[in-house]
């Protein structure tokens, strides 16, 4: 017997569904009172990770720059013709990470 073909629920199922709905509604109402405290706690946690995140972005940018320098040097020393494209791609990624880190610090002055 397939569940979606059942047209009516038994009395026990209706009672269980009604009780579950009431308990869920009461639970949501009780949790809504602590919403402001939760938002404040989340703001403090994000603020504490912000400086670490921007420093991590700068570090990743430095690593990408070093890897890019090695890749460009390898292509240049082997005489490949697309050295300029590779250099633009690697160093563009490095500059993007550094600029995004600076912009984030400028737009969101978290203390």
C-alpha positions in Angstrom: 0.0 0.0 0.0 1.6 3.3 -1.1 1.5 6.3 1.2 0.4 8.8 -1.4 -2.6 6.8 -2.3 -4.1 6.8 1.2 -7.0 9.3 1.1 -7.7 9.6 4.7 -5.7 9.3 7.9 -6.8 7.3 10.9 -7.8 9.1 14.1 -4.6 8.2 15.8 -2.6 9.7 12.9 -4.6 12.9 13.0 -4.1 13.2 16.7 -0.4 12.6 16.5 -0.1 15.2 13.7 -2.0 17.8 15.7 0.1 17.2 18.8 3.3 17.4 16.8 2.2 20.7 15.1 1.3 22.3 18.5 4.6 21.2 20.1 6.6 22.5 17.1 4.8 25.9 17.3 5.5 26.2 21.0 9.2 25.4 20.4 9.5 28.0 17.7 7.9 30.6 19.9 10.3 29.8 22.8 13.3 30.0 20.5 12.3 33.3 19.0 12.7 35.1 22.3 16.4 34.4 22.3 16.9 35.5 18.7 18.5 38.8 19.5 21.0 37.1 21.8 21.9 34.7 19.1 22.5 37.4 16.5 24.7 39.3 18.9 26.7 36.2 19.6 27.1 35.5 15.9 28.2 39.1 15.3 30.9 38.7 18.0 32.2 35.4 16.6 32.4 36.7 13.0 34.2 39.8 14.3 36.7 37.8 16.1 37.5 35.8 12.9 37.6 38.7 10.6 41.3 39.8 11.1 42.4 36.2 11.0 40.5 35.7 7.7 42.0 38.8 6.0 45.5 37.8 7.1 44.8 34.3 5.7 43.8 35.9 2.4 47.1 37.9 2.3 49.1 34.8 3.1 47.3 32.8 0.3 48.0 35.7 -2.0 51.7 35.6 -1.2 51.8 31.8 -1.8 50.0 32.2 -5.1 52.5 34.9 -6.1 55.5 32.7 -5.3 54.0 29.7 -7.1 53.2 31.9 -10.1 56.7 33.3 -10.2 58.1 29.8 -10.3 55.7 28.7 -13.1 56.4 31.9 -15.1 60.2 31.4 -14.8 59.9 27.7 -15.9 57.9 28.7 -19.0 60.3 31.6 -19.7 63.4 29.4 -19.4 61.9 26.7 -21.7 61.2 29.3 -24.3 57.4 29.1 -24.4 55.6 31.8 -26.3 52.6 32.3 -23.8 54.7 33.4 -20.9 52.9 36.8 -20.8 49.5 35.1 -20.5 50.6 32.8 -17.7 52.2 35.7 -15.8 49.1 37.8 -16.1 46.9 34.9 -14.8 49.1 34.1 -11.8 49.9 37.6 -10.7 46.3 38.7 -11.4 45.1 36.1 -9.0 47.7 37.3 -6.4 46.7 40.9 -6.8 43.0 40.0 -6.6 43.5 38.4 -3.2 45.4 41.3 -1.8 43.0 43.9 -3.1 39.9 41.9 -1.8 41.5 41.7 1.6 42.1 45.5 1.7 38.6 46.2 0.4 37.1 44.0 3.1 39.0 45.8 5.8 37.9 49.1 4.4 34.2 48.3 4.0 33.8 46.4 7.2 35.8 48.0 10.0 35.4 45.3 12.6 37.2 45.9 15.9 
